[in-house]
Structure formats: C-alpha cells, structure tokens
Amino acid sequence: EKGGYDSFMEKEINDQPQAVGDTLLGRSDADGRLTLDELRVSPEELKSVNKIMVLACGTSAYAGQVAKYAIEHWCRLPVEVELSHEFRYRDPIVDANTLIVAISQSGETMDTLMAVRYAKEQGAKVLAICNTNGSTIPREADAVLYTHAGPEIAVASTKAFLAQITAAYLLGLYLAQIRGNKFQGEIKDILADLSKVPDKIQQVLDNSGQIKELAQLMSETGSVLFLGRHVGFPVAMEGALKLKELAYIHAEGFAAGELKHGPIALIEEGQPVFVVVPSPRGRDSLHAKVVSNIQEIRARGAKTIVIAEEGDDAVKAYAEHIFYVPETPPLLAPLLTTVPLQIFACELATAKGFDVDQPRNLAKSVTVE
Ligand code: F6R
C-alpha cells in the first residue's frame, strides 16, 4: 500500500505529478474553456462577488495565500486569506457579495467548519476546496471543487497542498472567464502551462538525490530559516512548517523583504537559510532584490541553500547549495518550488529516526476547536 516506499509521506510526495494532473483532468475543453459544472453556484452568482475570503488552517491556509496572488492578478478581485480560527472572533466584514473559499484536505477541520457556518449566517456564499468526498465542509458549503489527490494518509500534508493550489488556480481562471477579465486565449495559455506542471514535478522528484544528501548531512541542525517573496513567501512558510512537524527542528519562514526589518539579527555563522528565489523572468525586479538578500545573509555567515529556476546563474555565486526547478510562469512556481522543501523535511526526519507518517502530538484531522 506504500507503493514500495518506506513511508506514506514519501509515497505521497511522489504521487504529486498525478495529484496535480488528476485535479486538472476534465475541467476544461479543447478551446481552454473551464467547465466546472460540478460547482453548484451559477455564473450569475459568481459575477456579483466583490470580495473573496479564503478560510483555512495550516498548510491549507498557505495554499490560500498562494491562490491570492493568482486570483487577484487574473480576476482583479480582492482576496483576503484568514486562519479559520481567527475569522469568527473579530467581527469580520462579509455579506452576500463575499465568496468564502474554505480550503480543507479532510473536510472535517472543526475550526474551518465553524468559520464556514458563521460566514453562511452572515449571508456569504461558501465554496469548499476539499480532498475528501462527502465530508462535512463540502456538505455544508454552497459549492465544492474537489481536489483529486487521492487519500492522504501521512499526517503532514504534501500532495493535498499541491492539489489545493491547482484547484484554486482553476477557480481563479473560471472567475476570470465568467467575469470577462481575461481573453479566452490567455486562459488557454495558462491552462497549457498548468498541464505541463505534472511532468516538471516529476523532473524535480527525479533530481532529488542532492537534496536528500544535504538533508542527511544536516540532521544535527538546530534551526533553519526559510525566505521567500511573492508566491515564494507562502512556500517558505510551508517549508518551515514541514520541518517543524516532521523533524521537530525550530524553523521559521519569512517574507524576504522583512529580513532587514528584524529577522536578519538571527543570522550568524553557519545558520542554514533556505531561499526560494523568484523567477528572473518575473516582474518588478523581485529577483534582483532576493539575490541581494542572499548576498546580505551570506556576508553574515549564513549557509545559503537556494531553490531557483533552471538557467538562473545570478544566484550561483552566493549559494552554498543550489537546487534548480524547471521553468514555469512565476505564478505557477509554487507547484515546483515546494517539492524540494518537502523532500528535505521528510529525509531529514527519517535520518533522525522519526516516524514521518505519524509525527508526535499531531492528528490527521483536527476535529476540535
Ligand atoms: C500540515 C497539516 C495541517 C493541516 C491543517 C488543515 O502538514 O497537515 O497544518 O493542513 O490541520 O487541515 P485540513 O486541510 O484537513 O483542514
């Protein structure tokens, strides 16, 4: 049942090309029209939406943060992302024109379920992105978009995360289609780029020997920092969460731009820092800014471990280790850059002799508030 792998976690990391491929499957036609017929809310209802609010916890909330960048860019709709357990306790502003997107792998997370109920009481429409057929959150939601990652057994989420991001991209493209924000040709191009992602994830998996070796060498490390910017920011947060959960190592994710506002004080000789580097083809010189962050921490003795796009030579001089992922449009990059971080955490925890499928103190679905 572990498909020849030593753990479900390893299997599920390796299932990711299929999880993303299956989530895309059958959801658009040959002309690039999205056909989310299963959605159960009418295009008219979705046209009247003036704000999206994503509610989720943990890894699922990081998927929501990735989605925010894409949906705002494609649909010109404001997207807020909020932890479900914070939402209900702060008098949030939601009404009939708010679309709540509740993201939950299990569909049973009590914090998210209670937030969904509260939002419905306020008159908001709720759409669930969920991996578990017939679970409570999609049953109570007005609409559901299932992720087709297959059952996720390991407690820490991996393939469900990539499938959630994929489903959220489809939702964003669908909203852009019905609201007329994008030409059909552009939507078709993005879908074509998405359809190439599963093979690219496979390439990352096939080239994971080096990151595994590094993880084994670092099994005595006491603390690891993760930096990212734009869509790389939630990826950094997710990389840190995986390492905490699986290897019980202190890990923090930061927005790279925050470095000089405080976290750079943590940098001392030998401090390992992962940096998720934006594509050099992206907008607004973000690439150059992150490269200069790498220089700054390197000058202070950090051990810099860089995840960058193939062909990005500018980072080479400042990276102690560098892992390349295939080229893809910047907004889609999290589907690739997350994978080495998952592998790193899984491998390091295994090297420490921990049970990666059942980390201490954690449950697969958190059914209490
Ligand atoms: C992290 C992890 C948790 C879940 C969170 C939400 O690896 O698994 O952070 O992502 O508990 O769970 P769902 O998505 O089932 O609502």
Boltz pocket constraint, residues with backbone or C-beta under 6 A from the ligand:
constraints:
  - pocket:
      binder: B
      contacts: [[A, 57], [A, 58], [A, 59], [A, 60], [A, 61], [A, 103], [A, 104], [A, 105], [A, 106], [A, 107], [A, 108], [A, 109], [A, 112], [A, 155], [A, 156], [A, 157], [A, 158], [A, 241], [A, 245], [A, 363], [A, 364], [A, 365], [A, 366]]
      max_distance: 6.0
